[in-house]
Amino acid sequence: MDNINIISDSLGYRHNSVKAVLDLLADGSTVPFIARYRKEQTGSLDEVAIAKIRDTHTQILELSKRRNVIIASLSERDLYKSNLKNSINNASSLKELEDLYLPYRLKRRTRATIAKENGLQPLADSIFNSADISLLKNADEQSILGARDIIAEKISENTQLRKKLRELYATQAILVSKVVKKKTECAIKYKDYFEWSENASKVPSHRFLAILRGESEGFLKVQIRPAQIDALRLMQHYIIKSKHKNHPLIYSQIKQSIEDAYKRLLAPSMETELRSVLKENADEDAIKVFTDNLRELLMAPPLGQKAILAIDPGFRTGCKVVCLNPQGKLLYNTVIYPQAPKSVKNSEQILVDLVDKYMIEAIAIGNGTASRETESFVRQCNFKRKPIIVQVNESGASIYSASDIARAEFPNDDITVRGAVSIGRRLADPLAELVKLDPKSIGVGQYQHDVDQHKLKKGLDDTVVSCVNAIGVELNTASAYLLSYVSGLGMQLAQNIVDYRNENGAFTSKAQLKKVKRLGPKAFEQSAGFLRIHNAKNPLDSSGVHPERYPLIEQICKDYQTNIADLMQDATLRSSINLSKYITNDVGLPTLKDIIVELSKPGRDPRQKFELFSFATDINTVDDLKKGMRLPGIVTNVTNFGAFVDVGVHQDGLVHISQLADKFVKDPSAIVKVGQKVKVWVCDIDKKRARIALSLRSEYQCD
């Protein structure tokens, strides 16, 4: 079966759709481009489906690569025979392939190989095959031990037995966690797992990752195995034959070999395999949590192009203040000391003057140290013009401020200025600023440092690319870093675009992109549809319509005796177009419908409208909290076990999954999203463990 059929059968997508996706990917097309502009070829598959096809194809190629290595190794030793050949060629997974190869793998020196070197293979064969009882009767104890080593290794390499034992582990293994003796006090954060056991197949991903972390830090001892009696019973059923039972001496040796094979060889191997499977599944869950949260954060509503005064709060070192113009350009920076014993009055006058001078429309305050105190101070300032006041999540701002990107943007300003600028820009456009950060520093994950880092990076990169291209990027104002995520570009072409813009002025048409250094036809094809030019000469350049379809729209305008501008403004005219008339081999109804939708809202930002939010004014620290309070909050992180909510006390509270709704839910992300504004009940405050328990139930019903 070829790769296309394998993918089609495993994922349930049409053969032609899979083939089209693989052909487009091989030709250099990106996932966003294929999903948006090649619907006729793929059968309108979305980004998720296209990414699954891509990833499944990669797995198949990896399996094929490993198969070829194994075949080469066997062929060199003249072991690639008919039965083995068929099994290896038909193996559908790496585990199956490795099991088949295991007996033929070039081994390091084992107890079995030493026994074979000592000439004990005939004795082992006679025992296992019940052939010559006299050999066993005449053998000394040391020889019998060596023969059992050979038999144990033979048993451990039995492909079918490994498969059955693997199934037992997958369904019946128990995860047991215990605290390491003498480390009880320093392992207190893992207290829940000091004496813990549950079926491994049912352990939630977050708990499994937490237990593994405790083990890696040396606080917990962890074992994942089924009951030994069940494993040995399965092996005896599979290995022991009636011919063995006919000879008590042989029967005894076979049973001892089975027990040795399990304890010394199979149990550690099966546990390692199961750990790998459970870890892989837990990683997938954790990465999905992270990517889902990141998507919500990147797609958070932007305030838009406003004059912003941003404040990075602080007590001892004061508050760094910056003023930004509507395009995010730094105009001015200073430091104020609004907290006693410093000059509060002078700080107020500075802010009032800055708001007036730079026509400030919004004040962004970082939500770190001193944020609530600073917000209270700002709200009581007597501004002539009243700007909106917003607390902004500053996670990762300090990392950005010390980064190469920040230094390149603000070479003459220190890290405190850069951090404040980042806070202000996050309010104006979260995505444009957050793409400059390593997503892992944003703080919306679940055990992100414990999962497979390669898979995590891939998942996060896919999410960033998806969000950037879903929104579209303004060609004349975007930073090189934002442009680098546009389909078909990358950092070098993005920088070339910025360099061209700096040398030649603003782009007036998308066609000018072809003049950018090294931006060839393929890069133009992949990127042009996702770029926008505000107030372009051609109105279509401000939309998501791909330039390859401009002639089609011009033909429609000609047929209906209108122009592009009028077509965009006249809904009645658009609805009167007979789309079937314009269907060709390249353009089908899905693309035509997309074009009409885009013409109705050219370049419109798909993100929701910005809504103002404020914390409770009289709640500033944990000491202000009391059980039974109902407070406004913002969801900062969603995990498999619940959601974390900021209620304005410098410490997020946890809404456990059991408290997310009046009825129990399995998936927290179905109830809340990162950035969502909520009303929560305060259930418990544990200052010693630095924990706040919250509830989203309709009434105060804390367990």
ChimeraX attribute file (.defattr): number of C-alpha atoms within 10 A of each C-alpha:
attribute: neighborCount
match mode: 1-to-1
recipient: residues
	/A:1	6
	/A:2	6
	/A:3	15
	/A:4	20
	/A:5	17
	/A:6	17
	/A:7	21
	/A:8	17
	/A:9	12
	/A:10	11
	/A:11	14
	/A:12	11
	/A:13	18
	/A:14	15
	/A:15	15
	/A:16	14
	/A:17	21
	/A:18	28
	/A:19	19
	/A:20	18
	/A:21	26
	/A:22	18
	/A:23	12
	/A:24	18
	/A:25	15
	/A:26	10
	/A:27	10
	/A:28	12
	/A:29	20
	/A:30	21
	/A:31	24
	/A:32	27
	/A:33	23
	/A:34	23
	/A:35	22
	/A:36	21
	/A:37	20
	/A:38	22
	/A:39	20
	/A:40	19
	/A:41	20
	/A:42	23
	/A:43	17
	/A:44	18
	/A:45	20
	/A:46	15
	/A:47	18
	/A:48	14
	/A:49	17
	/A:50	23
	/A:51	18
	/A:52	13
	/A:53	23
	/A:54	17
	/A:55	12
	/A:56	17
	/A:57	18
	/A:58	12
	/A:59	14
	/A:60	17
	/A:61	13
	/A:62	13
	/A:63	17
	/A:64	17
	/A:65	11
	/A:66	15
	/A:67	19
	/A:68	14
	/A:69	11
	/A:70	19
	/A:71	17
	/A:72	14
	/A:73	17
	/A:74	19
	/A:75	12
	/A:76	9
	/A:77	9
	/A:78	9
	/A:79	14
	/A:80	17
	/A:81	10
	/A:82	9
	/A:83	8
	/A:84	15
	/A:85	13
	/A:86	11
	/A:87	13
	/A:88	21
	/A:89	13
	/A:90	12
	/A:91	17
	/A:92	14
	/A:93	12
	/A:94	16
	/A:95	13
	/A:96	18
	/A:97	20
	/A:98	17
	/A:99	19
	/A:100	20
	/A:101	20
	/A:102	15
	/A:103	15
	/A:104	14
	/A:105	13
	/A:106	10
	/A:107	9
	/A:108	7
	/A:109	8
	/A:110	12
	/A:111	17
	/A:112	21
	/A:113	18
	/A:114	14
	/A:115	21
	/A:116	18
	/A:117	10
	/A:118	12
	/A:119	14
	/A:120	22
	/A:121	19
	/A:122	13
	/A:123	25
	/A:124	27
	/A:125	15
	/A:126	17
	/A:127	26
	/A:128	26
	/A:129	14
	/A:130	19
	/A:131	14
	/A:132	15
	/A:133	15
	/A:134	11
	/A:135	15
	/A:136	20
	/A:137	11
	/A:138	10
	/A:139	14
	/A:140	10
	/A:141	10
	/A:142	10
	/A:143	18
	/A:144	21
	/A:145	20
	/A:146	23
	/A:147	30
	/A:148	29
	/A:149	24
	/A:150	26
	/A:151	26
	/A:152	26
	/A:153	23
	/A:154	17
	/A:155	24
	/A:156	22
	/A:157	20
	/A:158	15
	/A:159	17
	/A:160	13
	/A:161	16
	/A:162	19
	/A:163	15
	/A:164	15
	/A:165	20
	/A:166	20
	/A:167	14
	/A:168	18
	/A:169	23
	/A:170	21
	/A:171	13
	/A:172	19
	/A:173	23
	/A:174	20
	/A:175	21
	/A:176	20
	/A:177	22
	/A:178	20
	/A:179	23
	/A:180	15
	/A:181	10
	/A:182	9
	/A:183	12
	/A:184	15
	/A:185	10
	/A:186	10
	/A:187	18
	/A:188	14
	/A:189	12
	/A:190	18
	/A:191	17
	/A:192	12
	/A:193	22
	/A:194	20
	/A:195	11
	/A:196	14
	/A:197	16
	/A:198	14
	/A:199	16
	/A:200	22
	/A:201	15
	/A:202	11
	/A:203	16
	/A:204	15
	/A:205	22
	/A:206	18
	/A:207	14
	/A:208	19
	/A:209	22
	/A:210	16
	/A:211	25
	/A:212	20
	/A:213	17
	/A:214	22
	/A:215	18
	/A:216	12
	/A:217	10
	/A:218	13
	/A:219	27
	/A:220	26
	/A:221	18
	/A:222	20
	/A:223	16
	/A:224	23
	/A:225	22
	/A:226	21
	/A:227	13
	/A:228	14
	/A:229	10
	/A:230	13
	/A:231	22
	/A:232	18
	/A:233	13
	/A:234	15
	/A:235	22
	/A:236	15
	/A:237	10
	/A:238	13
	/A:239	16
	/A:240	15
	/A:241	15
	/A:242	9
	/A:243	13
	/A:244	21
	/A:245	14
	/A:246	11
	/A:247	13
	/A:248	10
	/A:249	14
	/A:250	23
	/A:251	20
	/A:252	13
	/A:253	21
	/A:254	24
	/A:255	19
	/A:256	16
	/A:257	23
	/A:258	26
	/A:259	21
	/A:260	20
	/A:261	24
	/A:262	23
	/A:263	14
	/A:264	14
	/A:265	16
	/A:266	23
	/A:267	22
	/A:268	15
	/A:269	16
	/A:270	22
	/A:271	19
	/A:272	13
	/A:273	16
	/A:274	21
	/A:275	18
	/A:276	12
	/A:277	13
	/A:278	20
	/A:279	19
	/A:280	16
	/A:281	14
	/A:282	23
	/A:283	25
	/A:284	18
	/A:285	19
	/A:286	25
	/A:287	25
	/A:288	18
	/A:289	23
	/A:290	26
	/A:291	23
	/A:292	21
	/A:293	25
	/A:294	25
	/A:295	19
	/A:296	17
	/A:297	21
	/A:298	24
	/A:299	23
	/A:300	21
	/A:301	21
	/A:302	21
	/A:303	18
	/A:304	15
	/A:305	15
	/A:306	18
	/A:307	23
	/A:308	33
	/A:309	32
	/A:310	33
	/A:311	31
	/A:312	31
	/A:313	27
	/A:314	20
	/A:315	16
	/A:316	10
	/A:317	10
	/A:318	18
	/A:319	25
	/A:320	21
	/A:321	26
	/A:322	28
	/A:323	27
	/A:324	21
	/A:325	18
	/A:326	16
	/A:327	15
	/A:328	20
	/A:329	13
	/A:330	18
	/A:331	11
	/A:332	14
	/A:333	19
	/A:334	13
	/A:335	18
	/A:336	21
	/A:337	22
	/A:338	22
	/A:339	19
	/A:340	8
	/A:341	7
	/A:342	14
	/A:343	12
	/A:344	15
	/A:345	12
	/A:346	13
	/A:347	19
	/A:348	20
	/A:349	14
	/A:350	15
	/A:351	18
	/A:352	19
	/A:353	13
	/A:354	19
	/A:355	23
	/A:356	14
	/A:357	10
	/A:358	16
	/A:359	17
	/A:360	23
	/A:361	19
	/A:362	21
	/A:363	25
	/A:364	28
	/A:365	29
	/A:366	28
	/A:367	24
	/A:368	19
	/A:369	14
	/A:370	21
	/A:371	24
	/A:372	24
	/A:373	16
	/A:374	23
	/A:375	22
	/A:376	13
	/A:377	15
	/A:378	19
	/A:379	13
	/A:380	9
	/A:381	15
	/A:382	12
	/A:383	17
	/A:384	10
	/A:385	12
	/A:386	16
	/A:387	18
	/A:388	14
	/A:389	20
	/A:390	20
	/A:391	23
	/A:392	22
	/A:393	20
	/A:394	19
	/A:395	18
	/A:396	20
	/A:397	27
	/A:398	16
	/A:399	15
	/A:400	22
	/A:401	24
	/A:402	15
	/A:403	15
	/A:404	11
	/A:405	15
	/A:406	20
	/A:407	16
	/A:408	9
	/A:409	12
	/A:410	16
	/A:411	12
	/A:412	9
	/A:413	13
	/A:414	13
	/A:415	20
	/A:416	20
	/A:417	23
	/A:418	25
	/A:419	26
	/A:420	29
	/A:421	31
	/A:422	28
	/A:423	29
	/A:424	32
	/A:425	30
	/A:426	26
	/A:427	28
	/A:428	25
	/A:429	19
	/A:430	23
	/A:431	23
	/A:432	19
	/A:433	22
	/A:434	23
	/A:435	19
	/A:436	19
	/A:437	18
	/A:438	14
	/A:439	20
	/A:440	16
	/A:441	15
	/A:442	17
	/A:443	15
	/A:444	24
	/A:445	23
	/A:446	25
	/A:447	19
	/A:448	19
	/A:449	11
	/A:450	15
	/A:451	19
	/A:452	16
	/A:453	13
	/A:454	8
	/A:455	14
	/A:456	22
	/A:457	16
	/A:458	11
	/A:459	17
	/A:460	21
	/A:461	17
	/A:462	18
	/A:463	18
	/A:464	23
	/A:465	19
	/A:466	20
	/A:467	20
	/A:468	23
	/A:469	21
	/A:470	18
	/A:471	19
	/A:472	23
	/A:473	24
	/A:474	17
	/A:475	25
	/A:476	18
	/A:477	17
	/A:478	17
	/A:479	19
	/A:480	21
	/A:481	19
	/A:482	23
	/A:483	31
	/A:484	21
	/A:485	23
	/A:486	29
	/A:487	25
	/A:488	24
	/A:489	21
	/A:490	16
	/A:491	15
	/A:492	15
	/A:493	20
	/A:494	23
	/A:495	18
	/A:496	17
	/A:497	27
	/A:498	21
	/A:499	15
	/A:500	18
	/A:501	17
	/A:502	11
	/A:503	9
	/A:504	9
	/A:505	11
	/A:506	14
	/A:507	18
	/A:508	17
	/A:509	19
	/A:510	22
	/A:511	12
	/A:512	10
	/A:513	21
	/A:514	13
	/A:515	11
	/A:516	17
	/A:517	14
	/A:518	12
	/A:519	19
	/A:520	13
	/A:521	10
	/A:522	13
	/A:523	19
	/A:524	19
	/A:525	16
	/A:526	22
	/A:527	25
	/A:528	25
	/A:529	27
	/A:530	28
	/A:531	25
	/A:532	26
	/A:533	23
	/A:534	17
	/A:535	12
	/A:536	15
	/A:537	11
	/A:538	15
	/A:539	16
	/A:540	27
	/A:541	26
	/A:542	24
	/A:543	25
	/A:544	26
	/A:545	26
	/A:546	20
	/A:547	18
	/A:548	12
	/A:549	15
	/A:550	15
	/A:551	10
	/A:552	14
	/A:553	22
	/A:554	14
	/A:555	13
	/A:556	21
	/A:557	17
	/A:558	12
	/A:559	10
	/A:560	14
	/A:561	8
	/A:562	13
	/A:563	14
	/A:564	17
	/A:565	13
	/A:566	12
	/A:567	19
	/A:568	19
	/A:569	13
	/A:570	12
	/A:571	13
	/A:572	9
	/A:573	13
	/A:574	19
	/A:575	10
	/A:576	9
	/A:577	15
	/A:578	10
	/A:579	15
	/A:580	10
	/A:581	9
	/A:582	15
	/A:583	14
	/A:584	9
	/A:585	6
	/A:586	9
	/A:587	17
	/A:588	17
	/A:589	16
	/A:590	16
	/A:591	20
	/A:592	18
	/A:593	12
	/A:594	15
	/A:595	18
	/A:596	20
	/A:597	15
	/A:598	17
	/A:599	24
	/A:600	16
	/A:601	14
	/A:602	19
	/A:603	23
	/A:604	13
	/A:605	15
	/A:606	12
	/A:607	14
	/A:608	10
	/A:609	12
	/A:610	13
	/A:611	9
	/A:612	11
	/A:613	14
	/A:614	15
	/A:615	18
	/A:616	14
	/A:617	10
	/A:618	11
	/A:619	15
	/A:620	19
	/A:621	14
	/A:622	18
	/A:623	10
	/A:624	9
	/A:625	20
	/A:626	13
	/A:627	14
	/A:628	17
	/A:629	12
	/A:630	20
	/A:631	18
	/A:632	17
	/A:633	23
	/A:634	22
	/A:635	21
	/A:636	22
	/A:637	27
	/A:638	28
	/A:639	24
	/A:640	19
	/A:641	19
	/A:642	22
	/A:643	27
	/A:644	24
	/A:645	29
	/A:646	23
	/A:647	28
	/A:648	26
	/A:649	22
	/A:650	16
	/A:651	16
	/A:652	22
	/A:653	27
	/A:654	24
	/A:655	27
	/A:656	19
	/A:657	21
	/A:658	19
	/A:659	25
	/A:660	23
	/A:661	18
	/A:662	13
	/A:663	8
	/A:664	11
	/A:665	15
	/A:666	12
	/A:667	15
	/A:668	22
	/A:669	18
	/A:670	8
	/A:671	15
	/A:672	19
	/A:673	20
	/A:674	24
	/A:675	22
	/A:676	15
	/A:677	19
	/A:678	15
	/A:679	16
	/A:680	27
	/A:681	24
	/A:682	23
	/A:683	23
	/A:684	18
	/A:685	18
	/A:686	10
	/A:687	10
	/A:688	6
	/A:689	9
	/A:690	11
	/A:691	15
	/A:692	20
	/A:693	21
	/A:694	31
	/A:695	30
	/A:696	25
	/A:697	18
	/A:698	13
	/A:699	13
	/A:700	17
	/A:701	13
	/A:702	17
	/A:703	8
